[in-house]
Amino acid sequence: MINLARLQQAQARIADTLSPTPLVLDHTLTERLGRRVWLKGELFQRTGSFKARGALNWLRTAGREALEGGLGAVSAGNHALGLAWAARQVGVPVTIVMPENASPFKVEGSRELGAEVILHGDINEAWELMHRLVEEHGLTLVHPYDDERIMAGQGTVGLELLEQAPAATAILCPIGGGGLISGIGVAASSLRPALSLIGVEPVGAASMAHAWAQGGPARLERVSTCAKSLAAAIVGEHTYPLSRQNVRELVAVDEAAIRRAMHHLLYQAKLAAEPGAAVGVAALLEEAVALPPEGDIVVVITGGNLGSEELEEFL
């Protein structure tokens, strides 16, 4: 399992290329809740999401043998962008399989960064194809979340926000496959164990809640949500136990709540975030989460990769 030292090593490893992202005070939520609500702006990170952190940490710890046959990944889009960007730094080819309903903005962005992108089926069928490509072409699979080097890179978000928000008593973090919240959980449990780490999922893709209920990772038969970046059908073998160990509570928000949160981020917070990044704000707006009685709240805004057509439906 990853630990604080591995997060700190990852932070030092990527610091020359990836700058810390800011905390932005959400004035409307602060006034509504009577306590400061900070938004951790990972939409300002390279490639528009936190995923560049894990991808760069993975690349910088990979041996020559892992790179020489090229890399492969499955992604709804943000991991594809982060991995394509990081791999381009070292001239390594990348093949990405995305579901057919993937964001056109993310597909084109990944291709512009040099990745070969294949659109195939739903998320489960995309994984089936990638496993065949790995076997047939000798690609090295870079898992979007269930990889300790990826998780350590994502955990640098936690190291940053704990330093930036010394008065925080709660962190709300979106969950897809669980890589980000696992990394943040390691940081929080090591440096501020009394802090409440709360995971937020879409009702139509609550794969971590499903894992908790089943006692381990278990695949959802169907995933349906506008928050495509969180549409993992199954959480990881590594991310599940870390979430059970460090996450205080899981909350699910429905599509209407996500849309209201998107509207809030666009018009009140002035942030063009993507739907998957809005679920933490949705949980606060819906009063769906049990917060500590005092202290600051930090909501991780995971990314902002969406095209004009995708954005239009939330305006």
Disulfide bonds with the S-S distance in Angstrom:
none
